[in-house]
């Protein structure tokens, strides 16, 4: 169930692997890929009560 999903804090390595996996599945612009990764960061930070600004650049 999506509500029970455990999010891991985003590291550079995890985000790189996520980006590669996403691009293997979908044709995407760099702007769209950035939005996808930003959403991933925000969800993980909300689950860990962290500030997304720590991870967004």
C-alpha positions in Angstrom: 0.0 0.0 0.0 1.3 3.5 -0.9 0.4 4.9 2.5 2.7 2.4 4.2 5.7 3.2 2.0 9.0 3.8 3.8 11.0 6.5 2.2 14.7 6.6 2.4 16.5 9.9 2.7 17.7 11.1 -0.7 21.5 10.7 -1.2 23.3 11.6 -4.4 23.7 7.9 -5.2 20.0 7.1 -4.7 18.9 10.1 -6.8 21.3 9.1 -9.6 20.0 5.5 -9.6 16.4 6.9 -9.5 17.1 9.2 -12.5 18.7 6.3 -14.5 15.8 4.0 -13.7 13.3 6.7 -14.7 15.0 7.5 -17.9 15.2 3.8 -18.8 11.4 3.7 -18.6 10.4 7.1 -20.0 11.6 9.6 -22.5 11.8 12.8 -20.5 13.1 16.3 -20.7 15.7 17.5 -18.1 13.1 19.8 -16.7 10.6 17.0 -16.2 13.2 14.7 -14.7 14.1 17.5 -12.2 10.4 17.8 -11.2 10.2 14.0 -10.7 13.3 14.0 -8.5 12.1 17.0 -6.5 8.8 15.3 -5.7 10.8 12.2 -4.6 12.9 14.5 -2.3 9.9 16.3 -0.8 8.1 13.0 -0.1 11.1 11.5 1.6 11.7 14.6 3.7 8.1 14.8 4.8 8.4 11.2 6.0 11.5 11.9 8.0 10.5 15.4 9.2 13.4 17.0 7.3 13.7 20.3 5.3 13.8 19.5 1.6 16.1 22.5 1.1 18.8 20.4 2.6 18.7 18.2 -0.5 17.5 20.5 -3.3 20.1 22.3 -5.3 
